[in-house]
Amino acid sequence: MLSILDLFRDDTTAAFQEDVMAHLDCSRATAYRYLKSLTESGLLAPTSGGAYVLGSRIIELDRHLRQHDPLMRAARDVMRATGDELHANLMLCNYYGDKVMCVDRYWTDDSIESSYARGRPYTMFHGATAKPILANLPPYQLRNLMLWHAAEIREAGLGEDWDEFRANLKRLRAAGVYVSHGEVDPGLIGIGSAIFSAEQKVVGSLVFIAAEARTSAERLKVLQARIQIAAAQVSRNLQAPQSNGAAAIGIMPSRPRRIKTPAKSK
């Protein structure tokens, strides 16, 4: 039922009962029952013509996330202090399944525009927001990604096969910082480092976004060093005991989305 929310993407303004039936391969009665439940919970709202849009509960949950999410709280002061000191733009990202998403930004230079808006998911295989996370995923998750996204991995230059993919990620992991040049937005540099939970599981990344034309080699070296320091501080903040129960909630990195095994040809 909750996978109905996957129907809402950038190119989708509304969902219809027929869309749900096709998405879930279910009967009209089942689609109606699911839509009714999601509407009663406030996650969806009916509108004209039998269409459904996202409901107001989404806004309520987003407000709660901004106030209480452990990762965002752990990073907020670090982003502000680092961004102000270096006059630099920062993004905080986490991931789910095979996607990475910006969850918070601290922007000091409005002349730099990035398509990486908060809440917009991107591929796990491009850019300094994604690759520090990718490099620190456990082997079983990487194998699943290689199984289902081999073409994207090859296209991103991450490896032609499992051995090459694993070796490239090992190098990225050892470096501790990744610099991308125009991988997401032409003319922009991303300088990213991974963030870890108390269990030393990767939960996200902290990234500088800079204009390549205005970033000297000396400035780039400073940003590479400072993003690692800032990401390490966020990790320490995240791992510190919390009196309000946030630490008990924790941040559990999502597993790659389970995809149905293709049917064998007879």
C-alpha positions as a Markdown table, in Angstrom:
| # | Residue | x | y | z |
|---|---|---|---|---|
| 1 | Met | 0.0 | 0.0 | 0.0 |
| 2 | Leu | 2.7 | 2.5 | 0.9 |
| 3 | Ser | 4.5 | 1.9 | -2.4 |
| 4 | Ile | 1.6 | 3.9 | -3.9 |
| 5 | Leu | 3.5 | 6.9 | -2.8 |
| 6 | Asp | 6.2 | 5.9 | -5.3 |
| 7 | Leu | 3.8 | 7.1 | -8.0 |
| 8 | Phe | 4.5 | 10.7 | -7.1 |
| 9 | Arg | 7.6 | 12.0 | -8.9 |
| 10 | Asp | 8.7 | 15.3 | -10.5 |
| 11 | Asp | 6.7 | 14.6 | -13.6 |
| 12 | Thr | 3.5 | 13.5 | -11.7 |
| 13 | Thr | 0.9 | 15.9 | -10.6 |
| 14 | Ala | -1.7 | 13.4 | -9.4 |
| 15 | Ala | -2.4 | 9.6 | -9.3 |
| 16 | Phe | -5.6 | 7.8 | -10.3 |
| 17 | Gln | -7.1 | 4.5 | -9.3 |
| 18 | Glu | -6.1 | 3.1 | -12.6 |
| 19 | Asp | -2.5 | 4.1 | -11.9 |
| 20 | Val | -2.6 | 2.2 | -8.6 |
| 21 | Met | -4.1 | -0.9 | -10.2 |
| 22 | Ala | -1.3 | -0.9 | -12.8 |
| 23 | His | 1.4 | -0.2 | -10.3 |
| 24 | Leu | 0.4 | -2.9 | -7.9 |
| 25 | Asp | -1.2 | -5.3 | -10.4 |
| 26 | Cys | -4.3 | -5.4 | -8.2 |
| 27 | Ser | -8.0 | -5.3 | -8.5 |
| 28 | Arg | -10.1 | -2.1 | -8.5 |
| 29 | Ala | -11.5 | -3.0 | -5.1 |
| 30 | Thr | -8.0 | -3.4 | -3.6 |
| 31 | Ala | -6.8 | -0.1 | -5.1 |
| 32 | Tyr | -9.9 | 1.7 | -3.7 |
| 33 | Arg | -9.3 | 0.2 | -0.3 |
| 34 | Tyr | -5.7 | 1.3 | -0.3 |
| 35 | Leu | -6.5 | 4.8 | -1.5 |
| 36 | Lys | -9.1 | 5.1 | 1.1 |
| 37 | Ser | -6.7 | 4.1 | 3.9 |
| 38 | Leu | -4.0 | 6.5 | 2.7 |
| 39 | Thr | -6.6 | 9.3 | 2.5 |
| 40 | Glu | -7.9 | 8.7 | 6.0 |
| 41 | Ser | -4.3 | 8.9 | 7.3 |
| 42 | Gly | -3.8 | 12.2 | 5.6 |
| 43 | Leu | -1.0 | 10.9 | 3.3 |
| 44 | Leu | -3.2 | 11.4 | 0.2 |
| 45 | Ala | -6.1 | 13.8 | -0.6 |
| 46 | Pro | -8.8 | 13.3 | -3.2 |
| 47 | Thr | -9.3 | 16.0 | -5.8 |
| 48 | Ser | -11.4 | 16.6 | -8.8 |
| 49 | Gly | -11.8 | 14.0 | -11.6 |
| 50 | Gly | -11.0 | 11.1 | -9.4 |
| 51 | Ala | -7.4 | 12.1 | -8.9 |
| 52 | Tyr | -5.4 | 11.9 | -5.7 |
| 53 | Val | -2.6 | 14.2 | -4.6 |
| 54 | Leu | -0.3 | 14.2 | -1.6 |
| 55 | Gly | -2.0 | 15.1 | 1.6 |
| 56 | Ser | -1.3 | 17.6 | 4.3 |
| 57 | Arg | 0.1 | 15.0 | 6.7 |
| 58 | Ile | 3.2 | 15.0 | 4.4 |
| 59 | Ile | 3.8 | 18.6 | 5.4 |
| 60 | Glu | 3.3 | 17.8 | 9.1 |
| 61 | Leu | 5.9 | 15.0 | 8.8 |
| 62 | Asp | 8.3 | 17.2 | 7.0 |
| 63 | Arg | 8.1 | 19.8 | 9.8 |
| 64 | His | 8.8 | 17.0 | 12.4 |
| 65 | Leu | 11.7 | 15.8 | 10.3 |
| 66 | Arg | 13.3 | 19.3 | 10.1 |
| 67 | Gln | 13.0 | 19.7 | 13.9 |
| 68 | His | 13.9 | 16.2 | 15.1 |
| 69 | Asp | 15.8 | 14.2 | 12.5 |
| 70 | Pro | 19.1 | 13.1 | 14.3 |
| 71 | Leu | 21.3 | 13.6 | 11.2 |
| 72 | Met | 20.0 | 17.1 | 10.5 |
| 73 | Arg | 20.4 | 18.1 | 14.1 |
| 74 | Ala | 23.9 | 16.7 | 14.3 |
| 75 | Ala | 24.9 | 18.6 | 11.1 |
| 76 | Arg | 23.1 | 22.0 | 11.5 |
| 77 | Asp | 25.6 | 23.9 | 13.6 |
| 78 | Val | 28.6 | 22.3 | 11.9 |
| 79 | Met | 27.2 | 23.4 | 8.5 |
| 80 | Arg | 26.5 | 26.9 | 9.7 |
| 81 | Ala | 29.9 | 27.4 | 11.3 |
| 82 | Thr | 31.9 | 25.9 | 8.4 |
| 83 | Gly | 29.9 | 27.7 | 5.7 |
| 84 | Asp | 30.2 | 31.1 | 7.4 |
| 85 | Glu | 34.0 | 30.7 | 8.0 |
| 86 | Leu | 34.8 | 29.6 | 4.5 |
| 87 | His | 32.0 | 31.4 | 2.7 |
| 88 | Ala | 31.1 | 28.1 | 1.2 |
| 89 | Asn | 27.9 | 26.3 | 0.3 |
| 90 | Leu | 27.1 | 22.9 | 1.9 |
| 91 | Met | 24.7 | 20.1 | 1.3 |
| 92 | Leu | 23.8 | 17.3 | 3.8 |
| 93 | Cys | 22.6 | 14.1 | 2.1 |
| 94 | Asn | 21.3 | 10.7 | 3.1 |
| 95 | Tyr | 20.2 | 7.7 | 1.1 |
| 96 | Tyr | 17.5 | 5.1 | 0.7 |
| 97 | Gly | 17.6 | 2.1 | -1.6 |
| 98 | Asp | 19.6 | 3.1 | -4.7 |
| 99 | Lys | 19.0 | 6.8 | -4.4 |
| 100 | Val | 20.7 | 9.7 | -2.6 |
| 101 | Met | 18.9 | 12.8 | -1.5 |
| 102 | Cys | 19.7 | 16.2 | -0.2 |
| 103 | Val | 18.0 | 16.7 | 3.2 |
| 104 | Asp | 19.4 | 20.1 | 4.2 |
| 105 | Arg | 21.5 | 22.9 | 2.7 |
| 106 | Tyr | 23.4 | 25.9 | 4.0 |
| 107 | Trp | 24.0 | 28.4 | 1.2 |
| 108 | Thr | 26.2 | 31.4 | 1.6 |
| 109 | Asp | 26.8 | 32.1 | -2.1 |
| 110 | Asp | 23.5 | 32.6 | -4.0 |
| 111 | Ser | 25.3 | 33.1 | -7.3 |
| 112 | Ile | 25.8 | 29.3 | -7.4 |
| 113 | Glu | 22.7 | 27.4 | -8.5 |
| 114 | Ser | 22.5 | 23.6 | -8.2 |
| 115 | Ser | 19.8 | 21.2 | -9.4 |
| 116 | Tyr | 20.4 | 19.3 | -6.2 |
| 117 | Ala | 17.3 | 20.6 | -4.4 |
| 118 | Arg | 16.2 | 19.4 | -1.0 |
| 119 | Gly | 14.0 | 16.3 | -1.4 |
| 120 | Arg | 14.9 | 15.5 | -5.0 |
| 121 | Pro | 16.4 | 12.0 | -5.3 |
| 122 | Tyr | 19.4 | 11.3 | -7.5 |
| 123 | Thr | 21.3 | 8.3 | -8.6 |
| 124 | Met | 23.8 | 6.7 | -6.3 |
| 125 | Phe | 26.5 | 6.6 | -9.0 |
| 126 | His | 27.3 | 10.2 | -9.8 |
| 127 | Gly | 28.7 | 13.1 | -7.8 |
| 128 | Ala | 30.3 | 13.9 | -4.5 |
| 129 | Thr | 27.0 | 13.6 | -2.7 |
| 130 | Ala | 26.6 | 10.0 | -3.7 |
| 131 | Lys | 30.0 | 8.4 | -4.1 |
| 132 | Pro | 31.3 | 8.8 | -0.5 |
| 133 | Ile | 28.1 | 6.9 | 0.6 |
| 134 | Leu | 28.4 | 4.3 | -2.1 |
| 135 | Ala | 32.1 | 3.6 | -1.3 |
| 136 | Asn | 31.2 | 2.8 | 2.3 |
| 137 | Leu | 28.2 | 0.5 | 1.8 |
| 138 | Pro | 28.7 | -3.1 | 3.0 |
| 139 | Pro | 29.5 | -5.7 | 0.3 |
| 140 | Tyr | 26.0 | -7.3 | 0.2 |
| 141 | Gln | 24.5 | -4.0 | -0.7 |
| 142 | Leu | 27.1 | -3.3 | -3.3 |
| 143 | Arg | 26.5 | -6.7 | -4.9 |
| 144 | Asn | 22.8 | -6.0 | -5.2 |
| 145 | Leu | 23.6 | -2.6 | -6.8 |
| 146 | Met | 26.0 | -4.3 | -9.2 |
| 147 | Leu | 23.4 | -6.9 | -10.0 |
| 148 | Trp | 20.6 | -4.5 | -10.8 |
| 149 | His | 22.5 | -1.4 | -12.0 |
| 150 | Ala | 25.5 | -2.8 | -13.9 |
| 151 | Ala | 24.9 | -0.6 | -17.0 |
| 152 | Glu | 24.7 | 2.6 | -14.8 |
| 153 | Ile | 27.8 | 1.6 | -12.9 |
| 154 | Arg | 29.8 | 1.1 | -16.2 |
| 155 | Glu | 28.5 | 4.4 | -17.6 |
| 156 | Ala | 29.6 | 6.2 | -14.4 |
| 157 | Gly | 33.1 | 4.8 | -14.9 |
| 158 | Leu | 33.0 | 2.8 | -11.6 |
| 159 | Gly | 33.8 | -0.6 | -13.1 |
| 160 | Glu | 33.1 | -3.1 | -15.9 |
| 161 | Asp | 32.5 | -6.0 | -13.5 |
| 162 | Trp | 32.3 | -6.7 | -9.8 |
| 163 | Asp | 36.0 | -6.9 | -9.1 |
| 164 | Glu | 36.7 | -3.6 | -10.8 |
| 165 | Phe | 33.7 | -2.0 | -9.1 |
| 166 | Arg | 34.9 | -3.2 | -5.7 |
| 167 | Ala | 38.5 | -2.1 | -6.3 |
| 168 | Asn | 37.4 | 1.4 | -7.4 |
| 169 | Leu | 35.2 | 1.8 | -4.3 |
| 170 | Lys | 38.0 | 0.7 | -2.1 |
| 171 | Arg | 40.2 | 3.5 | -3.4 |
| 172 | Leu | 37.4 | 6.0 | -2.9 |
| 173 | Arg | 36.9 | 4.8 | 0.7 |
| 174 | Ala | 40.6 | 5.0 | 1.5 |
| 175 | Ala | 40.8 | 8.6 | 0.1 |
| 176 | Gly | 38.2 | 9.8 | 2.6 |
| 177 | Val | 37.0 | 12.5 | 0.3 |
| 178 | Tyr | 35.7 | 12.6 | -3.3 |
| 179 | Val | 35.9 | 15.6 | -5.7 |
| 180 | Ser | 33.5 | 15.6 | -8.6 |
| 181 | His | 33.7 | 18.0 | -11.6 |
| 182 | Gly | 30.4 | 18.7 | -13.3 |
| 183 | Glu | 29.1 | 15.2 | -12.7 |
| 184 | Val | 25.6 | 16.5 | -11.7 |
| 185 | Asp | 25.7 | 20.2 | -12.7 |
| 186 | Pro | 28.1 | 21.5 | -15.4 |
| 187 | Gly | 30.6 | 24.1 | -14.0 |
| 188 | Leu | 30.2 | 23.0 | -10.4 |
| 189 | Ile | 32.5 | 21.1 | -8.2 |
| 190 | Gly | 31.4 | 18.8 | -5.4 |
| 191 | Ile | 33.7 | 17.9 | -2.5 |
| 192 | Gly | 32.2 | 15.3 | -0.3 |
| 193 | Ser | 32.9 | 13.0 | 2.7 |
| 194 | Ala | 30.9 | 10.3 | 4.4 |
| 195 | Ile | 29.1 | 10.5 | 7.8 |
| 196 | Phe | 28.9 | 7.5 | 10.0 |
| 197 | Ser | 26.6 | 6.3 | 12.8 |
| 198 | Ala | 27.7 | 4.9 | 16.2 |
| 199 | Glu | 27.8 | 1.5 | 14.6 |
| 200 | Gln | 30.2 | 2.9 | 12.0 |
| 201 | Lys | 27.5 | 2.4 | 9.3 |
| 202 | Val | 27.5 | 5.1 | 6.6 |
| 203 | Val | 24.3 | 7.2 | 6.9 |
| 204 | Gly | 25.0 | 10.1 | 4.6 |
| 205 | Ser | 27.5 | 12.7 | 3.3 |
| 206 | Leu | 28.5 | 16.3 | 3.8 |
| 207 | Val | 29.4 | 18.1 | 0.6 |
| 208 | Phe | 30.8 | 21.5 | -0.4 |
| 209 | Ile | 29.3 | 22.9 | -3.7 |
| 210 | Ala | 31.6 | 25.4 | -5.5 |
| 211 | Ala | 31.9 | 27.1 | -8.9 |
| 212 | Glu | 34.8 | 25.4 | -10.7 |
| 213 | Ala | 35.9 | 28.6 | -12.5 |
| 214 | Arg | 36.3 | 30.4 | -9.1 |
| 215 | Thr | 38.0 | 27.6 | -7.2 |
| 216 | Ser | 41.7 | 27.7 | -7.3 |
| 217 | Ala | 43.9 | 24.6 | -6.6 |
| 218 | Glu | 44.8 | 26.0 | -3.2 |
| 219 | Arg | 41.1 | 26.7 | -2.3 |
| 220 | Leu | 40.2 | 23.1 | -3.5 |
| 221 | Lys | 42.9 | 21.7 | -1.2 |
| 222 | Val | 41.5 | 23.6 | 1.8 |
| 223 | Leu | 37.9 | 22.5 | 1.0 |
| 224 | Gln | 39.0 | 18.8 | 0.7 |
| 225 | Ala | 40.6 | 19.0 | 4.2 |
| 226 | Arg | 37.8 | 20.9 | 5.8 |
| 227 | Ile | 35.0 | 18.7 | 4.5 |
| 228 | Gln | 36.6 | 15.7 | 6.2 |
| 229 | Ile | 36.9 | 17.6 | 9.5 |
| 230 | Ala | 33.3 | 18.8 | 9.3 |
| 231 | Ala | 31.9 | 15.3 | 8.3 |
| 232 | Ala | 33.9 | 13.7 | 11.2 |
| 233 | Gln | 32.4 | 16.3 | 13.6 |
| 234 | Val | 28.9 | 15.5 | 12.4 |
| 235 | Ser | 29.6 | 11.8 | 12.9 |
| 236 | Arg | 30.7 | 12.5 | 16.5 |
| 237 | Asn | 27.6 | 14.7 | 17.1 |
| 238 | Leu | 25.4 | 11.9 | 15.7 |
| 239 | Gln | 27.1 | 9.3 | 17.9 |
| 240 | Ala | 26.9 | 11.3 | 21.1 |
| 241 | Pro | 24.2 | 10.3 | 23.6 |
| 242 | Gln | 21.0 | 12.3 | 23.4 |
| 243 | Ser | 18.9 | 13.2 | 26.4 |
| 244 | Asn | 15.7 | 13.5 | 24.3 |
| 245 | Gly | 15.7 | 9.9 | 23.0 |
| 246 | Ala | 16.9 | 10.8 | 19.5 |
| 247 | Ala | 19.9 | 8.5 | 19.9 |
| 248 | Ala | 17.5 | 5.6 | 20.6 |
| 249 | Ile | 15.7 | 6.3 | 17.4 |
| 250 | Gly | 19.0 | 6.4 | 15.4 |
| 251 | Ile | 19.4 | 6.4 | 11.7 |
| 252 | Met | 19.2 | 3.1 | 10.0 |
| 253 | Pro | 20.5 | 3.1 | 6.4 |
| 254 | Ser | 18.0 | 1.6 | 4.0 |
| 255 | Arg | 18.8 | -1.5 | 2.1 |
| 256 | Pro | 18.7 | -1.5 | -1.7 |
| 257 | Arg | 15.1 | -1.9 | -2.9 |
| 258 | Arg | 14.2 | -5.5 | -3.4 |
| 259 | Ile | 13.4 | -6.0 | -7.0 |
| 260 | Lys | 11.4 | -9.0 | -8.3 |
| 261 | Thr | 13.6 | -11.6 | -9.9 |
| 262 | Pro | 12.9 | -11.7 | -13.6 |
| 263 | Ala | 11.0 | -14.7 | -14.7 |
| 264 | Lys | 13.0 | -17.4 | -16.3 |
| 265 | Ser | 12.2 | -18.1 | -19.9 |
| 266 | Lys | 10.8 | -21.5 | -20.5 |
